[in-house]
Amino acid sequence: MTALDQEVTAETYRDEDGAVRTRGIDYPYVTNAVQAGQLAALQIANTREGIAGVIPLKPHLQRIRPGDAFTITEAGFVLNGLKCLCLNTDYDPATGVVRVSFVSETDAKYPFALGQNPTPPTPQVLTPVDPKFVSPPEAGDWTVTPRPPAPGGSQHPSRPTAVPPRPDYRRGGCLKRLPPRSRRGRV
């Protein structure tokens, strides 16, 4: 174990916290002080990842494994554009749902932790979504074909819009309904 000569911190983090937060960390297999400082800086940056949760996904996404990074791209979803790091997956075969535990992942923390960039990364934030807003259709999704009116000036639908009623039959003088087609059998 190698002792560090100075604290590992960033002034931005110190200003956000309002004071110095100290915590000792042991890296038993690290013998180089520079590498221990880089690991400590990365661990500090990881604690600043503020978005975490569990998201249900479709069964074909059970290939996501802990340690995998993925980006959610779903317009209108509050997590749209968020890069995530998978912490755990749980597949329920009865419902076909894959639950992925995740934490947000910021790529800029690695150059900061390695000393390549002196400024710590800004954490990702969520953009609220208005649930009442429905995005308009893309160009080409809808086509409108005008149809001239029928003789007499009225319009008739091109397909029937109502299901015709099922006929009744008489048995023993009473008006009875036929059983549903799936239950019909021999009498």
N, C-alpha and C positions, 0 to 999 in steps of 0.2 A: 504494500500500500504506500502511496506517495502523497505527502502533504502538499497542499497548494499554498503559495506564498501570499496570494491575494484573493479576495472574494470574487466570485463569479456572479455578475449581475449586469444589468443595463440601467442607465439612468431613467429611461422611459418607464421601466417597470417600477423602479423605486418611486418615481413621481406618482404613478397610478396608485400604488399601495399606500403612499403617505409616510412610509417608514421603511427601514431595512428589515426584511424577513430573513432570518437565519435558520438554516437547517443543515445538519451534517449528513453527508452521504458517503458511504464506503463503496469503493470500486476495488474489490480484492484482487482482481486479475489484471489490473492496469498498473504498469510500473512507470509510465511516462506522465509527468505533471501536465504537459500540454494536452495530451489525450484525455486525461481526467477532467481538465477544465472544459474541453469540448463536449464531453459526455454530460457534464453538469449543466452546461448552457443549453444543450438539446433537451435535457429533462425539464429545465425551467421553461423553455419555449413550449414543450408539450403540455405543461400545466396551464398555459394560457389559451389552449384550444377550448373555446367555450361552448361549442355546440356538440351535444351528445344525445343519443337516443336509440330507439329501436324502430325499425321500419319493416312492415310486412311486404314481401315481394312475391312474384309468381314462381312456380316450381322450377322453371328453366334457369333461374338465377341461383340455384343451390350450389352452383360451381364456385361461387364467391367463398373464399376461405379466410380465416383470420390472418391478418397481415396484408391482405389485398387492398389496394386503393381503387376507388371507383368514383365516378362523377354522376350525379343524378341530373338527368336532362328531361324534365317534364314540365312543359309550359303550364303556368297557372298553379304550380305546386310550390309551397313555401320553401322547399329545399332545392329548388331548381338552380343548377349551376354550382352546387356545393360539392367540393371534393371531400370524400370521406375515407376513413381508414376502418376496415372491418375488424372488430374486436372478437366477435363470436357469432356463430350462426346456429339456428335451431330449425329443423325441418319437421313439420307435422304432416305425415302422410294421409291422415284422415281428412284434413281440410285442403291439403295441397299448398300450404302457405309456408314460405321460408321467412323467418324473422331474423333480421340482421342487426346486431348491436354495433353501433358505429360512433366514431368521434370525428369531428372535422379535421381536415389535414391541410396545412398551409406549407407550400413548397419553400417559401422564403425563409423558413426557420433553419434550414440546413446551412445555407451560406452564413447566416448569423452565428450559428453554433460553431462552425468551423473557422470563424474569424475572418471570413472573406468580405463580410459586410458589417459595419459597426452598428447599423440601425436594426433593432428588432422588428420583426414583421408585425403588421397590423392584423389583429384577429379578424376572421370572417364574421360578417353579420348577416342576419336573415332580413329579407325584404318582405314586409307584410303583403299578403295577397287579399284582395277584396273578393269574398266568396260570391257576391252578387254579380260580378263582372263575368260575362261570357265572351270569349274572344271571337271576333268575326271570322267567317270562313275564309279560307285561302282562295285566291283567284283561281277559277277553274273547277272548284269543288261543286259549284251550283251552275246549272244551265237552265235557262228559261226559254221555252219554245212556245211562242204564241200560237193559238189555235183559233181559227175563225169560228164565229157562232154558228150553231146549227140552224137549219131553216126555221123561221119563225122567231129568231133572235134569242133562243134559250141555249144554255150550255148543259150538256150532260156529261157526267164523268165517264172517262174511258174505261174504268174498271168498276164493278159493283162495289159499293162502300158498305153495304149491309149484308149480313149473313141471312139467308132465307130461313124462316122458322121450320122446324121439323114437323112433319105431319102427325096428327093424332089418329088413333084408330079406336074402333069400338069393340069391346069384348063384354058380352053379357049386358048390353044396353048402357054401359057407363062410358064416359069419355075418359080415356087414360092416356098418359104420355108413354112413349116408347122408352125403354131403358137406354142408357148411354151405349153407344156402339161397342165399347170395350167390354161391356158386361153381357152382351147378347149371347145366348147359348141355345141349345136345342131344347124344345119344350116337349 
